[in-house]
Amino acid sequence: MRVGLFGGTFDPIHHGHLLTLKAAALELSLDRILIIPNPFPPHKPAQHLTPYMHRREMVRLALGDFPAFELATIEEESEGPAYTIDTVRKVRSHLAVAPGDCWLILGADSLLELENWKDPEGLYRDCQIGVLPRPGWDIHHAPERFLRHSRILRTPEVAISASEIRSRVAAGELISHLVPLGVEAYIREHNLYHQ
């Protein structure tokens, strides 16, 4: 079994995430992709995040049309910030997946920040790393030691960002073309992103 892991804050999850992950799953011949919302992202101040329960529920609602995608709540067990290296090791242990069959999928922005993560070299020992190109991020500025061992994926560059969606909601603008219908309804129902 070949498994992909894709973590993030998902504040909110949107079509850009889903379309690029669908393309990544095909390119890497993945059997399943675990979508892992992070309750306490180490590099983002908690006061600026939507509560985890809302972000997790929006992920759950978004995955209905993607049977190979699964919501994974493994990082809920962390008492503090959840680090990717620990999550990868837990998933591999739980699913008995070999390093060659476990793909951590990162956005180009994450690859450029990887030096600041906990044990980045350990990630390359414990899994394969696939990188999603993103508009405005030049992958080639990443450290050579990471680039050399990463697979740059040929996925579409979708110019959608969660910050844009939050701004549009706050301004009373439409977001139906940016997020799945269930996510849009949830944002409205819970009055998220209104300042």
N, C-alpha and C positions, 0 to 999 in steps of 0.2 A: 504494500500500500504506500502510495506517495502522498504526502500531506503538506499543505501549505499553511503557514501561520501569518496572519496579518493583524497587527495590533494598532491601536491608536486611541485618540480621545473620542472620535466620532461625535462631534458637537456642532451639527448633526452628521450622520452618515448620509451620503448623497450618491447621485448617479455616477459621478467621477470615480468614486471608490468601486462601485459595482461593475461598471463597464471595463475598467482596467483589470480588475481581478478576474473577470470572466475570460479575458484575453490571456492573462497570465496562466490560468488553469489549463487552457488549451496548449499554450506554448510549452509548459513544463510537464504536461501529461499528468496533472494532479488528480487524484481520486476524490479528495475533499480539501476544502479550505476552512480553517478555523478562524473566525473573526473574533478578535479578543479586545473588547473595550477595556481601557485601563482606568480603574477607579481613582488612582492617585498618580498621574503622570509625573515622573521625577523632575522634568524640565519645564513644567507649567504650573503657575501659581493656582492653587485650588480655588481661591476666591473668584477667579474669572471663569470657572468652569460651571456648566450646567450640572446639577446633581447627577451622580452616577446612575441612579435608578432610571432617570429619564433617558440618558444616553444609551443605556443597555436596552431599554424597551424599544427605542427607535431602531436599533440594530435588529432586534428580533422581528419587528414589523417589516423591515426592508428585505429580509431574506426569503420571504414567501415564494418568490418566483425563481429562486436559485437553489435547487435541491442539493447541489454539491457544497453549498456554503452552510456553515453551522455557527451559531452563536456559542462561544466558549467563555465561561465565566470563571476560568481558572485563577485569574488575578484577583478575584474577590477574596481569596483566602489570605492574601498578603495583609499584614498588620500595618505596614507603612507603604511607601512607594514600591510598585512592582517593577522589577528590572527584567528586561527582555531575556537575558542569559538564563535567569532562573526559570522563566516561563518555558523557554525552549527545552530545558532539561526536564521539567515536570511533564511536558507533553510527550517527549520522547520516551520517558520512563513509563508513563501511563499507557501509551499506545504501542510500546515496543517497536519504535521506528528507528531504523539505522540512520546515521548522519547523512548518507547519500540520498535517502528518501524523504528527508525533512527539509523543506524549503521555507526559510524566513523571507518574506516579501517586504521590502522597504521602498518607500518613496525616495526619489533622488535627494530631497531635502534631508532625510534621515541619514543617508549615506554620507553626506557632507558634514553631519554632526556626530558621526559615529565615534570619533576619538574621545568624545566627552561621555560616552556610555560606559556602564560597568562592564569590564572584561570584554572589549570588542574582539580581541584575538580569540577568546574562548568561543565566541559565536561561530567563527570560521572553522573551529575544530568540531563543534557539535551539530552543525547543520550546513546546508548550502544557502547562499544568499542571492536572491534575485532582486533586481532594482528596477522600479517603475520610473521611466522618464517623466518629468513634470515640467510644464511650461515655466520658464524663468529660472530654472535651476540647472547649472552646468555641471554635469556629473564629473567631467574631467578635472574639476578642481578638488575632487576627493583625494585623499592620500593614496599614493601608488600601491601601497601594501594592501589596501582594501580593494581598489579597482582590479588589481591583478587576480583576485580570488572571487570576484563577484560576477554574476551574469547579468549584463544589461539587457533587459527584456525589450521586445519589439512591440510593446503595447501602445495603444493610442494615447496621445497627450491630451487629456480632457481638461479644459480650462474652467474648472469649477472649484471653488474653495468654500470650506465651512464658514470662514469669516464673511465671505460675500453673502452667503445665505442668511447669516445672523443679521447682517446690515440691512438686507432687503426686507426681512421680517419686521425689523424695528422701524423701517420707513414705510411699512404698509404695502410693499410691492409683492408681486406674485413670485412664488417659488415652485410652482407645480412642474415646471420643466427641469428643475434641478434636483428634486428628491422624489422618492416613490410616494404614491398617493397616501399610503398608510402613515408615512412619516409626516407628510404635510398636515394630515388630519390630527395627528398627535400633537404637533407643535401648536396648532390652533386650539385644540381642546385644553391644553395645559398652559396656554398663554406664555409659551417660551419665547425668549429673545426680544421681548418688548422692554424697552429701557425706561 
